[in-house]
């Protein structure tokens, strides 16, 4: 979001929150998109983290002597 803030000429979250007060469609869309993006990112990171944890929690297979 740092690069987006620079390109947009300001903080995207602040612009979205200010626009929501005036019921700006673009601001509502921006805030909704930011929220949905955050939820999807959290779900993907949780899934990736739990898959790695599950794989490391399994005991190593024993090798035949």
matplotlib code that plots the C-alpha trace (Angstrom):
import matplotlib.pyplot as plt

x = [0.0, 3.0, 3.6, -0.2, -0.2, 2.6, 1.0, -2.4, -0.9, -1.9, -3.0, -5.5, -7.2, -7.5, -9.0, -11.4, -12.6, -13.0, -15.1, -17.3, -18.7, -19.9, -21.1, -18.7, -19.1, -15.4, -14.5, -17.0, -15.5, -12.0, -12.7, -14.5, -11.7, -9.1, -11.1, -11.7, -8.0, -7.0, -9.4, -8.2, -4.6, -5.2, -6.9, -4.1, -1.4, -3.3, -3.7, -0.1, 1.1, -1.1, 0.1, 3.7, 3.0, 1.1, 4.0, 6.6, 4.5, 4.6, 7.3, 10.1, 9.7, 12.1, 14.7, 15.2, 18.5]
y = [0.0, 2.3, 2.4, 2.9, 5.8, 7.5, 7.0, 8.2, 11.3, 10.3, 7.6, 5.3, 4.3, 7.9, 9.0, 6.0, 6.8, 10.5, 9.6, 7.2, 10.1, 11.7, 8.3, 8.4, 5.2, 5.1, 5.4, 2.7, 0.5, 1.2, 0.5, -2.7, -3.8, -3.1, -5.1, -8.1, -8.1, -8.2, -11.1, -13.1, -12.5, -13.6, -16.8, -17.6, -17.0, -19.1, -21.9, -21.8, -21.6, -24.5, -26.7, -26.1, -26.7, -29.9, -31.2, -30.4, -32.0, -35.4, -37.7, -38.5, -42.0, -44.6, -46.0, -49.7, -50.8]
z = [0.0, 0.3, -3.4, -4.0, -1.6, -3.4, -6.8, -5.6, -3.9, -0.4, 2.0, 0.3, 3.6, 4.7, 1.4, 1.5, 5.1, 4.2, 1.2, 3.0, 5.0, 1.8, 0.5, -2.4, -4.5, -5.3, -1.6, -0.6, -3.3, -2.2, 1.5, 0.6, -1.6, 1.0, 3.6, 1.2, 0.3, 3.9, 4.7, 1.6, 2.5, 6.1, 4.8, 2.4, 5.0, 7.6, 5.1, 4.1, 7.7, 8.9, 6.0, 6.9, 10.6, 9.8, 7.7, 10.3, 13.1, 11.5, 12.8, 10.3, 8.7, 10.1, 7.7, 7.4, 8.8]

ax = plt.figure().add_subplot(projection="3d")
ax.plot(x, y, z, "-o")
ax.set_aspect("equal")
plt.show()
